């Protein structure tokens, strides 16, 4: 979504360990399931986040520094009915980069289509002023003749995603995910932002030991 930064693709290894209570992975960090019932599940996690951009990504971002940071989160889910699940996640930044918070509320639906699983999810993420400013704002020390200071304020970012997987063997499967995030006007008005949406596509091959 950043000004004059081209879309990119990359190959990323994903290694994870899963048990009934514990999940450790490169993408999701360390997650622990506090309680899990027939309807309700509650968990906590510590998750790393890659830096949103590098100052060398485009001339519009020159002189702006953003680092990798870590979020701590509390997650809860409730199975409304068979295949329909409501989810809530509250996150706070732990590495003292910006000390911001976020709230993610969503609902997902599992739909079998000709025996092929499809998971649709829609929701919205709320970012407080500190988090939004770190991701999309311009600080006073980063002002140039072409770049004005800008504080977006808190923001609500709706999103929708679709996921599926296909088993090749008992241990091997293919998976895919498409995620569309929409940015509100107060974020798009930042001079370092030139898109009102971002699309992320993930294709992968999974092997379970």
C-alpha positions in Angstrom: 0.0 0.0 0.0 3.0 2.3 0.3 3.8 5.0 -2.2 5.7 3.8 -5.2 6.5 0.4 -3.7 5.9 -2.4 -6.2 4.0 -5.6 -5.3 6.4 -8.4 -4.6 6.5 -12.2 -4.1 8.7 -14.4 -2.0 9.3 -18.0 -1.1 9.1 -18.4 2.7 9.8 -21.6 4.7 7.3 -22.4 7.4 8.2 -24.8 10.2 5.8 -25.5 13.1 5.2 -27.7 16.1 1.7 -28.5 17.2 0.3 -30.3 20.2 -3.1 -30.1 22.0 -2.1 -27.0 23.9 1.0 -25.6 22.3 1.7 -24.2 18.8 5.1 -22.9 17.8 5.7 -21.6 14.2 7.7 -19.0 12.3 4.7 -17.0 11.2 2.5 -17.3 14.4 5.2 -17.3 17.1 4.4 -19.1 20.4 0.7 -19.8 21.1 -0.8 -21.6 24.1 -4.4 -22.7 24.3 -5.6 -21.9 27.8 -8.9 -23.6 27.5 -10.8 -25.5 24.8 -14.3 -26.7 25.1 -17.0 -27.9 22.7 -18.0 -24.3 21.9 -15.4 -21.9 23.4 -11.7 -21.7 23.0 -9.3 -19.2 24.7 -5.6 -18.8 24.1 -2.6 -16.5 24.4 0.3 -15.9 22.1 3.5 -14.0 21.4 3.9 -13.2 17.7 6.7 -11.5 15.7 5.8 -9.0 13.0 8.1 -8.1 10.1 8.7 -4.4 9.6 6.1 -2.8 7.4 8.6 -1.3 5.1 12.2 -0.3 4.5 13.4 3.3 3.9 15.0 2.0 0.7 11.8 0.6 -0.7 11.0 3.9 -2.4 12.0 7.6 -2.5 8.7 8.4 -0.7 10.0 6.4 2.4 13.6 7.7 2.4 14.7 8.5 5.9 11.8 6.7 7.6 12.8 3.8 9.8 10.4 1.1 11.0 11.6 -2.1 12.8 10.3 -5.6 13.4 8.1 -5.8 16.5 6.4 -8.4 18.7 2.8 -8.5 19.7 1.3 -10.3 22.7 -2.3 -11.4 22.2 -5.4 -12.8 23.9 -7.6 -14.8 21.5 -11.1 -16.3 22.0 -13.4 -18.1 19.6 -17.0 -19.3 19.9 -18.7 -21.9 17.7 -22.0 -20.3 16.9 -23.2 -23.3 14.9 -21.7 -26.2 12.9 -19.0 -24.6 10.8 -19.8 -21.0 11.9 -17.3 -19.5 14.3 -17.0 -16.0 15.9 -13.5 -14.9 16.8 -11.9 -12.1 18.9 -8.3 -11.1 19.3 -6.8 -8.3 21.4 -3.1 -7.5 20.8 -0.6 -5.1 22.4 2.9 -4.3 21.2 5.6 -5.7 23.6 8.9 -4.5 22.2 8.4 -0.8 23.0 8.6 0.3 19.4 5.3 2.2 19.6 3.3 0.6 22.4 0.1 0.4 20.4 -3.0 -1.9 20.6 -5.3 -3.6 18.2 -8.6 -5.4 18.3 -9.7 -8.0 15.6 -13.3 -9.2 15.5 -14.3 -11.7 12.8 -16.6 -14.6 11.8 -15.7 -17.6 9.7 -17.8 -20.2 7.9 -16.6 -23.6 6.8 -18.3 -24.7 3.5 -17.7 -28.1 1.9 -18.0 -27.8 -1.9 -18.1 -31.1 -3.7 -16.0 -32.5 -0.9 -13.5 -29.7 -1.1 -13.3 -27.5 2.1 -13.6 -23.8 1.8 -13.2 -21.4 4.7 -14.6 -17.9 4.3 -13.8 -15.2 6.9 -14.8 -11.6 7.2 -14.1 -9.1 10.0 -12.4 -5.8 10.9 -9.3 -4.8 12.7 -9.2 -1.7 14.9 -5.9 0.0 15.4 -5.3 2.7 18.0 -3.5 5.9 17.2 0.0 4.7 18.1 -0.2 1.5 15.9 -1.7 3.4 13.0 0.9 6.1 13.2 3.7 3.5 13.3 2.4 1.8 10.2 1.1 4.7 8.1 2.0 8.0 9.8 4.8 10.5 9.3 6.5 11.8 12.4 7.8 15.4 12.8 11.4 14.2 12.5 10.5 12.6 9.1 9.1 15.7 7.5 10.7 16.8 4.2 9.8 19.4 1.5 7.7 16.7 -0.2 6.5 14.8 2.9 4.3 16.5 5.5 3.8 15.4 9.1 0.7 13.2 9.4 -1.0 11.3 12.2 -3.9 9.2 10.9 -5.5 8.6 14.3 -7.3 5.3 15.2 -8.6 3.3 12.2 -10.9 0.5 11.4 -9.7 -1.9 8.6 -12.3 -4.3 7.2 -11.1 -7.5 5.6 -12.3 -10.7 3.9 -10.4 -13.9 3.2 -10.9 -17.3 1.6 -8.8 -20.5 2.4 -8.8 -24.0 1.2 -6.6 -27.1 1.3 -6.3 -30.4 -0.6 -4.9 -33.6 0.8 -2.4 -35.4 -1.5 -1.5 -38.1 1.0 -2.0 -38.7 4.8 1.0 -36.4 5.4 1.0 -34.0 2.5 -1.4 -31.3 1.4 -1.7 -28.2 -0.7 -3.2 -25.0 0.7 -4.1 -21.6 -0.5 -5.3 -18.3 1.0 -6.4 -15.0 -0.4 -6.8 -12.0 1.9 -8.2 -8.6 1.0 -7.7 -5.7 3.4 -9.4 -2.3 2.9 -7.9 0.9 4.2 -10.1 3.8 5.6 -9.8 7.4 4.3 -7.7 8.7 7.2 -5.0 6.1 6.4 -5.2 6.6 2.6 -4.7 10.4 3.1 -1.2 9.8 4.4 1.4 10.9 1.8 3.3 7.6 2.2 0.2 5.6 1.2 -1.1 5.4 -2.3 -3.6 2.5 -2.3 -6.8 1.9 -0.5 -6.5 -1.9 -0.3 -4.0 -4.7 -0.2 -4.3 -8.2 -1.5 -2.2 -11.0 0.0 -2.1 -14.5 -1.7 -0.4 -17.5 -0.1 0.1 -20.8 -1.9 1.9 -23.7 -0.1 2.8 -27.3 0.3 2.5 -28.8 3.7 4.2 -32.0 5.0 3.3 -33.3 8.5 5.7 -35.5 10.4 
